[in-house]
């Protein structure tokens, strides 16, 4: 799913989402995840701006939630905070979290590949042309 999200990000002309450096041990989870939340919120806003899933906002919300969770999980893995998931058997709470995170994945994947990528790709050319026209207009106006 990350490759598809990276492709959408590129087509929208956004900066690729990157993990911040692993946080020191005493940094709270909330503080460590805050930069990720800002990046994911920017992508969410850009996708919403294309009108993607305007009739099914739960898919856009699920994508935002799943993408943030994937970025957070990668950050925790890099910092060693994910060790609780390596202990087997998983607790009831961990099983509930895992099941809840996977709930919309099949529908979300189909919607990403079947709808989001074609829609964003079709609009990416329009966005590029608008930027080029704006730049040309600014250059022409600046030379007067």
C-alpha positions, 0 to 999 in steps of 0.5 A: 500500500505504501508504494501506491500512496507514494505514487499518489503523493508524487502525482499530487506534487507533494513532498514524499512522506518520510519518517523522522529520526527515531525519537529518544526513549523519553519522548512521549508517543504523542510528541513522536507521532506529531510530525507524521500526523502533519504529513498525513493530514497534508496528504489527506487534504490534497486527496480530498481536494481532488474530490476523491471519495467525496461520496464515501468519506469513510474510505478517505478516513480509513486511508488516513488512519491506515497510512498514519498507522503504517508510518507510526509502526515503521517509526516504532520499529526503527526506535525499538518501541514495537517489541510488545508485538514480538511477544506471542501469544498476542494479548486480547487487546493486541488482537483487537487492535490488529483486527480493527486495523485490517477491517477496511483493508480489502475495500480500501486496497480496491478503491486505491488501485481502482479509483484513487490512482486513476483519478489523481493521475487524471488530475495531475496533468491539470494541476501541472498545467495550472502551475505552468500557466501561473509561472508563465503568467508571472514571468510575462508580468514580471518582465513588463 
